[in-house]
Amino acid sequence: MIAELSGSENIKIRRRLGDLGFTEGQNVRLVRKSLLGKVYLIELRGYTLSVRKDILKAVLVK
């Protein structure tokens, strides 16, 4: 479950994550991690997203 979107230093990333469905209280599931650990497959709201690790640092999960 997403607890909070941080990353106030880059409002564009925070806004884009919100547009993709990353909102507080939303359930997420890690599907897979790339071999080098730089890209993650995240299941959210019934669809799967490929997101870079540096962008996911703005998402706090409970």
Buried (B, 14 or more C-beta within 10 A) or exposed (E): EBEEBEBEEEEEBBEEBEEBBBEEEEEBEEEEEEEEEEBBBBBBEEEEBEBEEEBBEBBEEE
